[in-house]
């Protein structure tokens, strides 16, 4: 593990260990998982549901939370959060789509939460900090291509999203309507709820958070069933393309999150399907068995040469194994196939910046600037950009990038400090100067209102 590329990773790693050891604890630290493939896939399957609900799909953000309990929730500002545990517990894509349809029913029904005023207009990271009640949020460099953004300390999970029975019934009905309009069978939603049905009688401390926030009764399931059974799509099987990508994402998450021996039990080498090999790439990688991980990744690339995510994971393995310059052309292949994936762009930018060679820095800057132009909520890309700007003597832009990063994490005092520094060096009236002014204004308002402790932009 070369320390040159690991400096920032240590933070994520330290967090990861604490998250692992606390996994059985209700108050375990949570984190946001950022993965190009998962985000693309979740957008893909939810778009028809959101359109059916009359929502603008681009205005709705879907986030994956690293937490092995079963849960999904929405916040105002049109954000849907899904626990990794829910994805791993789902048997097919229609179960996941069913849950998304139900959650969309809470959005379209305007079932606001207690903390909605704080959440309005906030970004994902600031929402996460509210959800976690975390005092510090950290972002490490992506690990095996999956970025972890999370509370830097153990944070009490706030059980602030709880719906009443009227709201549940209305979200059920709305969800059923969206499924019908999207041509998806409601069997997935029924079988998902069936998994939770037994929990109705458990003490709340032993229930999954989904059951506590979405009160589930046999009566409610029965009513939903009779509604869904009227659908012409009841017996329609899951869309095979969606099912393929779902099984891949599930395998990837399992490989990334579970101990390698557990992954190899579910996906033994005798299973040569694409999802199984994909899960093993992550299991071997996690076990630091780089050669085996690379061999599996190569076998996937050989079978599907134009899959950007297979190139991405191969590049990531090489990178993490210290073969940084070898990883560059591999990431470039992924970018050639998926040119606008901000997280893959960030990985390429990171690989170009890591060797600290001036001949790579110009390209690293271009690539990272593209990454943040597609997705501003990318603290690690801003961090890398600040390094690149600083190295080329562009202190004003380095300060601005640092201000962006602090602003994103709601660290208003630091954001104001760096925004001020940037303003003093930038030419008045230029777009960067205007941006620095904006960050400063937000930060100052934040400091005045909340002493700089509340996270918002
Ligand atoms: Zn609900």
Boltz pocket constraint, residues with backbone or C-beta under 6 A from the ligand:
constraints:
  - pocket:
      binder: B
      contacts: [[A, 102], [A, 106], [A, 163], [A, 167], [A, 168], [A, 171], [A, 213], [A, 214]]
      max_distance: 6.0
